[in-house]
Amino acid sequence: MDATALLLSLKLAGLTVAILVPIGIAVAHFLAVRNFVGKGFVEAMFALPLVLPPTVLGYYLLVALGGASPVGRWYEALTGHPLVFTFDGLLIASVIFNLPFAIQPLQRAFEAIPEDLRHAAACCGLTGAQSLWRIELPLAWTGLLSAVVLTFAHTLGEFGVVLMVGGSIPGETKTIALAIYDRVQGFDMAGAGLMSAVLLLLAMFAIGITFLSSSRQRRKHGPAA
């Protein structure tokens, strides 16, 4: 078991969730309550990481964050070292390729809230932010939980984008998914199997929480009239 890689993966997943939750809430709520020209294309843009091959997305992120890009040059001038093949670059890539996993469950949860509730909140003098915090988020908590769980689990298991943007630097960018690959390349099937089992259990536990919470929510409210 590569404990360093596991801890790095957990750190990456935790920070990705912490960054994406507020972003996901804001974007998902906007898409759920607003209609505008080109909305479908905006939704498609946020969903692209779901359908793009990880190596393709990783390539574009590598180009966008590399030393030849404005972002890469700015970061290197600020810190003295490149952005790619560092944990910071890996975190930015993780946030981007997890966007649909954070936004889509929340958007569906917000869309399920009757518009009358928002009008009633406005009539009671609540601002949009107050309505979101006091009324809509509590009603959309299963979507929020799904977003957190899916983002966390997907980050733990991501391979292609992580390898393209972060490489496999021990203690810096070598996640448990890359450690498993290295063990297989070195014919250490026992070590690869142990780490794969850990990821499998973590994923099952995380997804189980989501399904259990959704099931309890359905039983609480009962069948639709």
C-alpha positions as CSV (number, residue, x, y, z in Angstrom):
1,M,0.0,0.0,0.0
2,D,1.4,3.4,-1.0
3,A,0.1,5.5,1.9
4,T,1.6,8.7,0.5
5,A,-0.3,8.3,-2.8
6,L,-3.5,7.5,-0.9
7,L,-3.2,10.6,1.4
8,L,-2.4,12.8,-1.6
9,S,-5.5,11.5,-3.4
10,L,-7.6,12.2,-0.3
11,K,-6.1,15.7,-0.1
12,L,-6.8,16.3,-3.7
13,A,-10.4,15.0,-3.5
14,G,-11.1,17.0,-0.4
15,L,-9.8,20.3,-1.8
16,T,-11.6,19.7,-5.1
17,V,-14.9,19.3,-3.3
18,A,-14.3,22.4,-1.1
19,I,-13.6,24.5,-4.2
20,L,-16.3,23.0,-6.4
21,V,-19.3,23.1,-3.9
22,P,-19.7,26.9,-3.9
23,I,-19.0,27.0,-7.7
24,G,-21.4,24.2,-8.3
25,I,-24.2,25.8,-6.3
26,A,-23.8,29.1,-8.0
27,V,-23.6,27.8,-11.6
28,A,-26.3,25.1,-11.0
29,H,-28.7,27.6,-9.5
30,F,-28.2,30.0,-12.3
31,L,-28.8,27.4,-15.0
32,A,-31.8,26.0,-13.1
33,V,-33.7,29.3,-12.7
34,R,-32.6,31.3,-15.8
35,N,-33.5,31.0,-19.4
36,F,-31.3,32.7,-22.0
37,V,-30.2,32.4,-25.6
38,G,-27.5,29.7,-25.9
39,K,-28.2,28.1,-22.6
40,G,-28.0,24.6,-24.1
41,F,-24.5,25.4,-25.4
42,V,-23.4,26.6,-21.9
43,E,-24.8,23.4,-20.4
44,A,-23.0,21.4,-23.0
45,M,-19.7,23.2,-22.2
46,F,-19.9,22.3,-18.6
47,A,-20.8,18.7,-19.5
48,L,-17.8,18.2,-21.9
49,P,-15.6,16.4,-19.4
50,L,-18.2,13.6,-19.3
51,V,-17.7,12.8,-22.9
52,L,-14.2,13.9,-23.8
53,P,-11.6,11.2,-23.5
54,P,-9.4,11.9,-20.4
55,T,-6.3,12.2,-22.6
56,V,-7.9,14.8,-24.8
57,L,-9.1,16.9,-21.9
58,G,-5.7,16.4,-20.3
59,Y,-3.9,17.6,-23.4
60,Y,-5.9,20.8,-23.6
61,L,-5.4,21.4,-19.9
62,L,-1.7,20.8,-20.4
63,V,-1.6,23.4,-23.2
64,A,-3.7,25.8,-21.2
65,L,-1.7,25.6,-18.0
66,G,1.8,25.0,-19.6
67,G,4.7,27.4,-19.6
68,A,3.8,28.8,-23.1
69,S,0.3,29.8,-22.0
70,P,-0.6,33.2,-20.3
71,V,-1.8,31.3,-17.2
72,G,1.4,29.3,-17.1
73,R,3.7,32.3,-17.6
74,W,1.8,34.3,-14.9
75,Y,2.0,31.5,-12.4
76,E,5.7,30.9,-13.1
77,A,6.5,34.6,-12.7
78,L,4.6,34.7,-9.4
79,T,6.0,31.5,-7.9
80,G,9.2,30.8,-9.7
81,H,8.2,27.3,-10.9
82,P,5.8,25.9,-13.6
83,L,2.2,25.2,-12.9
84,V,2.0,21.8,-14.7
85,F,3.5,18.8,-12.9
86,T,2.8,20.4,-9.5
87,F,0.0,19.8,-7.0
88,D,-1.5,23.3,-7.8
89,G,-1.8,22.4,-11.4
90,L,-3.3,19.1,-10.6
91,L,-5.9,20.7,-8.4
92,I,-6.9,23.2,-11.1
93,A,-7.2,20.3,-13.5
94,S,-9.2,18.3,-11.0
95,V,-11.7,21.2,-10.5
96,I,-12.2,21.5,-14.2
97,F,-12.7,17.8,-15.0
98,N,-15.1,17.4,-12.1
99,L,-17.4,20.4,-13.1
100,P,-20.2,18.2,-14.4
101,F,-20.2,16.0,-11.4
102,A,-20.7,19.0,-9.1
103,I,-23.1,21.0,-11.3
104,Q,-25.5,18.5,-12.8
105,P,-26.9,16.9,-9.6
106,L,-27.4,20.3,-8.1
107,Q,-29.0,21.7,-11.2
108,R,-31.5,18.8,-11.3
109,A,-32.3,19.3,-7.6
110,F,-32.9,23.1,-8.1
111,E,-35.0,22.4,-11.2
112,A,-37.3,20.1,-9.1
113,I,-38.2,23.0,-6.7
114,P,-41.5,24.6,-7.7
115,E,-41.1,28.1,-9.0
116,D,-44.0,29.2,-6.7
117,L,-41.7,28.8,-3.7
118,R,-39.2,31.3,-5.2
119,H,-42.1,33.8,-5.9
120,A,-43.4,33.3,-2.3
121,A,-39.9,33.9,-0.9
122,A,-39.6,37.1,-2.9
123,C,-43.1,38.2,-1.7
124,C,-41.9,37.6,1.9
125,G,-39.1,40.0,1.3
126,L,-36.3,37.5,1.0
127,T,-33.5,38.3,-1.4
128,G,-32.3,35.8,-4.0
129,A,-29.3,34.8,-1.8
130,Q,-31.5,34.5,1.3
131,S,-34.0,32.3,-0.6
132,L,-31.2,30.1,-1.9
133,W,-29.7,29.7,1.6
134,R,-32.9,29.4,3.7
135,I,-35.3,27.6,1.3
136,E,-33.7,26.1,-1.8
137,L,-30.5,24.5,-0.5
138,P,-32.4,22.7,2.3
139,L,-34.8,21.3,-0.3
140,A,-31.9,20.4,-2.7
141,W,-29.7,18.8,-0.1
142,T,-29.8,15.4,-1.8
143,G,-28.5,17.0,-5.0
144,L,-25.8,18.7,-2.9
145,L,-24.9,15.4,-1.3
146,S,-24.7,13.6,-4.7
147,A,-22.5,16.4,-6.0
148,V,-20.1,16.1,-3.1
149,V,-19.9,12.3,-3.2
150,L,-19.6,12.0,-7.0
151,T,-16.9,14.7,-7.1
152,F,-14.9,13.1,-4.3
153,A,-15.2,9.5,-5.7
154,H,-14.4,10.6,-9.3
155,T,-11.3,12.5,-8.1
156,L,-10.0,9.5,-6.3
157,G,-10.2,7.3,-9.4
158,E,-9.2,9.7,-12.2
159,F,-6.2,8.6,-14.1
160,G,-5.8,10.1,-17.6
161,V,-6.1,13.8,-16.8
162,V,-3.9,13.4,-13.7
163,L,-1.2,11.7,-15.6
164,M,-1.2,14.3,-18.4
165,V,-1.2,17.4,-16.2
166,G,0.6,16.2,-13.1
167,G,2.8,13.4,-14.2
168,S,3.7,10.9,-11.6
169,I,5.9,12.7,-9.1
170,P,6.0,10.9,-5.7
171,G,4.6,13.0,-2.9
172,E,3.6,15.8,-5.3
173,T,1.3,14.5,-8.1
174,K,1.4,10.7,-7.8
175,T,-2.1,9.7,-6.8
176,I,-3.3,6.3,-5.8
177,A,-4.6,5.6,-9.3
178,L,-1.2,6.2,-10.7
179,A,0.4,4.2,-7.9
180,I,-1.8,1.2,-9.0
181,Y,-0.7,1.6,-12.6
182,D,3.0,1.7,-11.5
183,R,2.5,-1.5,-9.5
184,V,0.9,-3.3,-12.4
185,Q,3.8,-2.1,-14.7
186,G,6.2,-3.5,-12.1
187,F,4.2,-6.8,-11.9
188,D,3.4,-6.2,-8.3
189,M,-0.2,-7.6,-8.6
190,A,-0.6,-8.0,-4.9
191,G,0.1,-4.3,-4.2
192,A,-2.1,-3.2,-7.1
193,G,-4.9,-5.5,-5.9
194,L,-4.7,-4.1,-2.4
195,M,-4.9,-0.5,-3.5
196,S,-7.6,-1.3,-6.0
197,A,-9.6,-2.9,-3.2
198,V,-9.2,0.3,-1.1
199,L,-10.5,2.4,-4.0
200,L,-13.4,0.0,-4.6
201,L,-14.5,0.1,-1.0
202,L,-14.2,3.9,-0.8
203,A,-16.3,4.3,-4.0
204,M,-18.9,1.8,-2.9
205,F,-19.2,3.5,0.5
206,A,-19.5,7.0,-1.1
207,I,-22.1,5.9,-3.6
208,G,-24.0,3.9,-1.0
209,I,-24.4,7.1,1.1
210,T,-26.0,8.8,-1.9
211,F,-28.5,6.0,-2.6
212,L,-29.3,5.6,1.0
213,S,-30.0,9.3,1.5
214,S,-32.1,9.4,-1.7
215,S,-34.1,6.4,-0.5
216,R,-34.8,7.9,2.9
217,Q,-35.9,11.1,1.2
218,R,-38.4,9.2,-1.0
219,R,-39.8,7.3,2.0
220,K,-40.1,10.5,4.0
221,H,-42.2,12.3,1.4
222,G,-44.0,9.2,0.3
223,P,-45.4,8.6,-3.2
224,A,-46.4,11.6,-5.3
225,A,-50.1,12.4,-5.2
